[in-house]
């Protein structure tokens, strides 16, 4: 009971230290609210309001049909420009696409000469350039085909493909992006909070005060783990309920309680990592650089950005030692597909094992650091 009381009171001390740090409080609020909403909505689901200009050198009914085929929300209303205006406008970045319809275009189409239409694309706008090129090509071909056939319609395909998109029927990018941003925020904040707490104590000299108290390094470390873990866990629950479900309207298929239990196990591992990195770094700038070297590969290679099956086998094997790999897999199964504990228990076991290993390594390093300070 004495050890539990020490761990509890030391954890409360960590909360008071956090409340006196407005920068960390703003970071927590921003990361689990505005950051998630912006990350989920910044990238449109498809081509959205792309700027397009058209050089109509034919001025025929067919070219007029093509001009009228571009309208919001995929494109802005087309701007008719002259040929000498194309290069200056593209250089100035006013248009992403410039379509040049040549002279006698309609006549050549009706005569079967297969005229060429030039499409200029500003490829520096990668989010729209590739998708928009395909859209424009299909729109032009459809309008020409309907003009030649003199009716709207297409031949029945020999095989009909019945498409069923499971777990995200409308293919809405925000449904995926918001949940993955929450997962990334859990990992990032847990490492930052525990590491910054230890470095802050070292810089302020409060670690020496702890050394003269009847507490052990294990109790000090467990206090930091549970206190910072609770902060991140509460922020995660708030973000799922208010931002993901409320503001973004993302349907959560599975149990939020099961996801939070998985997040708690994951926090056990990542908070231990934060303490370990704080014992290696000598200052906050060094801790920030060390975190960048660790956090970015963990987030990029854990399966949240790119499916693990698409990665090289070496990367897949190495990332099995990272808790984020199993956390992403379990979180996606729970929140997207409604999986229960009977399905995700291997991920739970892997996270718990990795967390225990990280905790023991961090505790060993923490004891050495304290002994050197004593």
C-alpha positions as CSV (number, residue, x, y, z in Angstrom):
1,X,0.0,0.0,0.0
2,X,2.9,2.3,0.7
3,X,4.3,1.8,-2.8
4,X,0.9,2.4,-4.4
5,X,0.5,5.5,-2.4
6,X,3.9,6.8,-3.5
7,X,3.1,6.1,-7.2
8,X,-0.3,7.8,-6.9
9,X,1.0,10.9,-5.2
10,X,4.0,11.2,-7.6
11,X,1.5,10.9,-10.5
12,X,-0.6,13.8,-9.0
13,X,2.6,15.8,-8.9
14,X,3.1,15.2,-12.6
15,X,-0.4,16.5,-13.3
16,X,0.3,19.7,-11.3
17,X,3.6,20.1,-13.3
18,X,1.7,19.7,-16.5
19,X,-1.0,22.2,-15.5
20,X,1.8,24.8,-14.9
21,X,3.1,24.3,-18.5
22,X,0.7,26.2,-20.8
23,X,2.7,25.1,-23.9
24,X,2.1,21.5,-23.3
25,X,-1.6,22.1,-22.5
26,X,-2.0,24.0,-25.8
27,X,-0.2,21.2,-27.7
28,X,-2.5,18.5,-26.2
29,X,-5.7,20.5,-27.0
30,X,-4.5,21.3,-30.5
31,X,-3.3,17.8,-31.3
32,X,-6.6,16.1,-30.3
33,X,-9.0,18.7,-31.8
34,X,-8.0,21.1,-34.5
35,X,-5.1,19.0,-35.8
36,X,-7.3,16.0,-36.3
37,X,-10.1,17.9,-38.0
38,X,-7.7,19.7,-40.4
39,X,-5.8,16.6,-41.3
40,X,-9.0,14.7,-42.1
41,X,-10.5,17.5,-44.2
42,X,-7.4,19.1,-45.8
43,X,-7.2,16.5,-48.6
44,X,-10.4,16.4,-50.6
45,X,-12.0,13.0,-51.4
46,X,-11.5,13.6,-55.1
47,X,-10.7,16.4,-57.5
48,X,-12.1,19.6,-56.0
49,X,-12.5,23.1,-57.6
50,X,-9.5,22.7,-59.9
51,X,-8.6,25.9,-61.9
52,X,-9.0,25.3,-65.6
53,X,-8.7,27.5,-68.7
54,X,-9.7,26.7,-72.2
55,X,-8.3,28.0,-75.5
56,X,-11.3,27.6,-78.0
57,X,-9.7,28.0,-81.4
58,X,-12.6,26.2,-83.1
59,X,-15.7,28.1,-81.7
60,X,-18.0,25.3,-82.8
61,X,-21.0,23.6,-81.2
62,X,-18.7,20.7,-80.3
63,X,-16.1,22.9,-78.6
64,X,-19.0,24.7,-76.8
65,X,-20.2,21.3,-75.5
66,X,-16.7,20.6,-74.1
67,X,-16.5,24.0,-72.4
68,X,-19.8,23.5,-70.7
69,X,-18.9,20.1,-69.5
70,X,-16.5,21.5,-66.8
71,X,-18.3,22.8,-63.7
72,X,-18.1,22.7,-59.9
73,X,-17.5,20.9,-57.7
74,X,-14.7,19.1,-59.6
75,X,-13.6,22.2,-61.5
76,X,-14.1,25.9,-61.3
77,X,-16.0,27.5,-64.1
78,X,-13.7,27.5,-67.2
79,X,-12.0,30.7,-68.2
80,X,-11.7,31.3,-71.9
81,X,-8.2,32.6,-72.8
82,X,-6.3,33.2,-76.0
83,X,-3.3,31.2,-77.1
84,X,-0.7,33.8,-76.2
85,X,-2.0,34.0,-72.7
86,X,-1.4,30.3,-71.9
87,X,2.4,30.4,-71.1
88,X,2.2,33.5,-68.9
89,X,-0.8,32.2,-67.0
90,X,0.8,28.8,-66.4
91,X,4.0,30.4,-65.3
92,X,2.1,32.6,-62.8
93,X,0.3,29.5,-61.5
94,X,-3.2,30.9,-62.2
95,X,-4.5,27.6,-63.8
96,X,-3.8,24.0,-63.0
97,X,-5.1,22.9,-66.4
98,X,-5.2,24.6,-69.8
99,X,-7.1,22.8,-72.6
100,X,-6.4,23.8,-76.2
101,X,-9.0,23.0,-78.7
102,X,-7.5,23.4,-82.2
103,X,-9.1,25.1,-85.2
104,X,-11.4,23.0,-87.4
105,X,-11.8,20.5,-84.5
106,X,-15.4,19.7,-85.2
107,X,-14.9,19.3,-88.9
108,X,-12.0,16.9,-88.4
109,X,-14.0,14.9,-85.9
110,X,-16.9,14.5,-88.2
111,X,-14.5,13.6,-91.0
112,X,-12.9,10.9,-88.9
113,X,-9.4,12.5,-88.9
114,X,-8.8,12.0,-85.1
115,X,-7.7,15.5,-84.3
116,X,-5.4,16.1,-81.3
117,X,-6.5,18.2,-78.3
118,X,-3.6,19.6,-76.2
119,X,-3.9,19.5,-72.4
120,X,-1.3,21.6,-70.4
121,X,-1.0,20.5,-66.8
122,X,0.8,22.3,-63.9
123,X,2.4,19.1,-62.5
124,X,3.7,20.9,-59.3
125,X,0.1,20.6,-58.0
126,X,0.4,16.9,-57.4
127,X,-2.8,16.5,-55.5
128,X,-4.8,17.5,-58.6
129,X,-2.5,17.0,-61.6
130,X,-2.8,13.2,-61.9
131,X,-6.4,12.8,-61.0
132,X,-7.5,15.9,-63.0
133,X,-5.8,14.7,-66.2
134,X,-7.9,11.5,-66.2
135,X,-11.1,13.4,-65.5
136,X,-10.5,15.8,-68.3
137,X,-9.6,13.1,-70.8
138,X,-12.7,11.2,-70.0
139,X,-14.9,14.3,-70.2
140,X,-13.6,15.3,-73.6
141,X,-13.9,11.7,-75.0
142,X,-17.5,11.4,-73.6
143,X,-18.6,14.7,-75.2
144,X,-17.0,13.9,-78.5
145,X,-18.6,10.4,-78.6
146,X,-22.0,11.7,-77.7
147,X,-21.8,14.5,-80.3
148,X,-20.8,12.0,-83.0
149,X,-23.5,9.4,-82.0
150,X,-26.1,12.3,-81.6
151,X,-27.4,10.7,-78.4
152,X,-26.2,10.1,-74.8
153,X,-25.5,6.6,-74.0
154,X,-22.9,3.9,-74.1
155,X,-22.8,0.3,-75.2
156,X,-23.6,-2.3,-72.7
157,X,-20.4,-3.9,-71.4
158,X,-20.0,-7.7,-71.9
159,X,-19.4,-8.2,-68.2
160,X,-21.0,-6.2,-65.4
161,X,-18.8,-5.6,-62.3
162,X,-20.8,-5.4,-59.0
163,X,-18.7,-3.2,-56.7
164,X,-19.2,-3.4,-52.9
165,X,-17.0,-1.1,-50.8
166,X,-17.0,-2.5,-47.3
167,X,-16.5,-0.5,-44.1
168,X,-16.4,2.8,-46.1
169,X,-19.1,2.6,-48.8
170,X,-18.8,6.2,-50.0
171,X,-15.0,6.0,-50.0
172,X,-14.8,9.1,-47.8
173,X,-11.1,10.0,-47.1
174,X,-12.0,11.8,-43.8
175,X,-13.3,8.5,-42.3
176,X,-9.8,7.0,-42.6
177,X,-7.7,10.1,-42.1
178,X,-9.4,11.2,-38.8
179,X,-9.0,7.8,-37.1
180,X,-5.4,7.4,-38.2
181,X,-4.6,10.9,-37.0
182,X,-5.9,10.0,-33.6
183,X,-3.7,6.9,-33.6
184,X,-0.7,9.0,-34.5
185,X,-1.5,11.6,-31.9
186,X,-1.6,8.9,-29.2
187,X,1.9,7.8,-30.0
188,X,3.4,11.3,-30.4
189,X,1.9,12.9,-27.3
190,X,2.7,10.0,-25.0
191,X,6.4,10.1,-26.0
192,X,6.5,13.9,-25.7
193,X,4.8,14.2,-22.4
194,X,6.8,11.6,-20.5
195,X,10.1,12.6,-22.0
196,X,9.5,16.3,-21.5
197,X,8.4,15.7,-17.9
198,X,11.7,13.9,-17.1
199,X,13.9,16.4,-18.9
200,X,12.0,19.3,-17.2
201,X,12.7,17.8,-13.8
202,X,16.3,17.4,-14.6
203,X,16.6,21.0,-15.8
204,X,14.8,22.4,-12.8
205,X,16.7,20.2,-10.3
206,X,13.7,18.4,-8.9
207,X,15.1,15.0,-9.6
208,X,17.6,15.6,-6.8
209,X,14.6,16.3,-4.5
210,X,13.1,12.9,-5.4
211,X,16.4,11.1,-4.7
212,X,16.3,12.1,-1.0
213,X,12.7,10.9,-0.7
214,X,11.8,7.3,0.3
215,X,10.8,6.4,-3.3
216,X,12.4,4.0,-5.7
217,X,13.2,4.6,-9.4
218,X,10.4,2.1,-10.3
219,X,7.9,4.1,-8.4
220,X,9.0,7.4,-10.1
221,X,8.8,5.8,-13.5
222,X,5.5,4.1,-12.9
223,X,4.1,7.5,-11.7
224,X,5.1,9.2,-14.9
225,X,3.7,6.3,-17.0
226,X,0.3,6.2,-15.4
227,X,-0.2,10.0,-15.1
228,X,0.8,10.9,-18.6
229,X,-1.0,7.8,-20.0
230,X,-4.3,8.9,-18.3
231,X,-4.0,12.4,-19.8
232,X,-3.5,11.0,-23.3
233,X,-6.3,8.4,-22.8
234,X,-8.8,11.1,-21.7
235,X,-7.8,13.3,-24.7
236,X,-8.2,10.3,-27.0
237,X,-11.7,9.5,-25.7
238,X,-12.7,13.2,-26.1
239,X,-11.3,13.3,-29.6
240,X,-13.2,10.1,-30.7
241,X,-16.5,11.4,-29.3
242,X,-16.4,15.1,-30.1
243,X,-14.1,15.5,-33.2
244,X,-14.3,12.2,-35.0
245,X,-17.9,11.2,-34.3
246,X,-19.3,14.7,-33.7
247,X,-17.6,17.2,-36.0
248,X,-16.6,14.9,-38.8
249,X,-19.6,12.5,-38.5
250,X,-17.4,9.4,-38.9
251,X,-19.3,6.2,-38.0
252,X,-17.4,4.0,-35.5
253,X,-18.3,0.3,-36.1
254,X,-16.6,-1.3,-33.1
255,X,-16.3,-0.8,-29.3
256,X,-14.7,2.4,-28.3
257,X,-14.0,0.9,-24.8
258,X,-12.0,-1.9,-26.5
259,X,-10.1,0.6,-28.5
260,X,-9.3,2.6,-25.4
261,X,-8.1,-0.6,-23.7
262,X,-5.8,-1.2,-26.6
263,X,-4.6,2.4,-26.5
264,X,-3.8,2.0,-22.7
265,X,-1.6,-0.9,-23.5
266,X,0.0,1.0,-26.3
267,X,0.6,4.0,-23.9
268,X,2.4,1.7,-21.5
269,X,4.9,1.0,-24.3
270,X,5.2,4.5,-25.8
271,X,5.5,6.3,-22.4
272,X,8.4,3.9,-21.6
273,X,10.0,4.8,-24.9
274,X,9.6,8.5,-24.0
275,X,11.4,8.0,-20.6
276,X,14.2,6.0,-22.3
277,X,14.8,8.7,-24.9
278,X,14.8,11.3,-22.2
279,X,17.6,9.5,-20.3
280,X,19.6,9.4,-23.5
281,X,19.0,13.1,-24.5
282,X,20.7,15.8,-22.5
283,X,18.3,18.6,-23.3
284,X,14.9,19.3,-24.9
285,X,16.4,20.1,-28.4
286,X,18.3,16.8,-28.4
287,X,15.1,15.0,-27.2
288,X,13.2,16.6,-30.1
289,X,15.8,15.4,-32.7
290,X,15.8,11.9,-31.2
291,X,12.0,11.8,-31.3
292,X,12.0,12.8,-35.0
293,X,14.4,9.9,-35.8
294,X,12.1,7.5,-33.9
295,X,8.6,8.8,-34.4
296,X,8.5,9.3,-38.2
297,X,9.6,5.8,-39.2
298,X,7.2,4.3,-36.6
299,X,4.3,6.3,-38.1
300,X,5.2,5.8,-41.7
301,X,6.0,2.1,-41.6
302,X,3.4,0.9,-39.1
303,X,0.7,0.4,-41.7
304,X,-1.3,3.6,-41.1
305,X,-0.1,5.4,-44.2
306,X,0.7,2.5,-46.5
307,X,-0.5,-1.1,-46.1
308,X,2.2,-3.3,-44.7
309,X,1.7,-5.8,-47.5
310,X,3.0,-3.2,-49.9
311,X,6.3,-2.7,-48.1
312,X,9.5,-4.7,-48.5
313,X,9.6,-7.9,-46.4
314,X,12.6,-6.5,-44.5
315,X,10.6,-3.5,-43.3
316,X,7.6,-5.6,-42.4
317,X,9.8,-7.9,-40.3
318,X,11.6,-5.0,-38.5
319,X,8.4,-3.1,-37.7
320,X,7.0,-6.1,-35.9
321,X,9.2,-5.0,-33.0
322,X,7.4,-1.6,-32.9
323,X,4.2,-1.3,-30.8
324,X,2.7,1.1,-33.3
325,X,2.5,-1.7,-35.9
326,X,0.2,-3.9,-33.7
327,X,-1.7,-0.8,-32.4
328,X,-2.6,0.3,-35.9
329,X,-3.7,-3.2,-36.9
330,X,-5.9,-3.6,-33.8
331,X,-7.3,-0.1,-34.0
332,X,-8.3,-0.4,-37.6
333,X,-9.9,-3.8,-36.9
334,X,-11.9,-2.5,-34.0
335,X,-12.9,1.0,-35.2
336,X,-13.4,0.2,-39.0
337,X,-14.5,-3.4,-39.0
338,X,-16.1,-3.8,-35.6
339,X,-13.7,-6.6,-34.5
340,X,-14.0,-8.0,-31.0
341,X,-11.4,-9.1,-28.5
342,X,-11.5,-12.7,-29.9
343,X,-10.0,-11.3,-33.2
344,X,-7.5,-8.7,-31.9
345,X,-6.1,-10.6,-28.9
346,X,-2.9,-11.4,-30.7
347,X,-2.3,-7.7,-31.2
348,X,-3.1,-7.1,-27.5
349,X,-0.6,-9.7,-26.5
350,X,2.1,-8.4,-28.8
351,X,1.7,-4.8,-27.5
352,X,1.8,-5.9,-23.9
353,X,5.0,-8.0,-24.5
354,X,6.7,-5.2,-26.4
355,X,5.6,-2.7,-23.7
356,X,7.0,-4.8,-20.9
357,X,10.4,-5.1,-22.8
358,X,10.5,-1.3,-23.4
359,X,9.6,-0.7,-19.7
360,X,12.4,-2.9,-18.4
361,X,14.9,-1.3,-20.7
362,X,13.8,2.2,-19.8
363,X,13.8,1.3,-16.1
364,X,17.4,0.0,-16.3
365,X,18.5,3.1,-18.1
366,X,16.6,5.3,-15.7
367,X,18.3,3.7,-12.7
368,X,21.7,4.2,-14.2
369,X,20.9,7.9,-14.9
370,X,19.7,8.4,-11.3
371,X,22.7,6.6,-9.8
372,X,25.1,8.9,-11.8
373,X,23.2,12.0,-10.6
374,X,23.4,10.8,-7.0
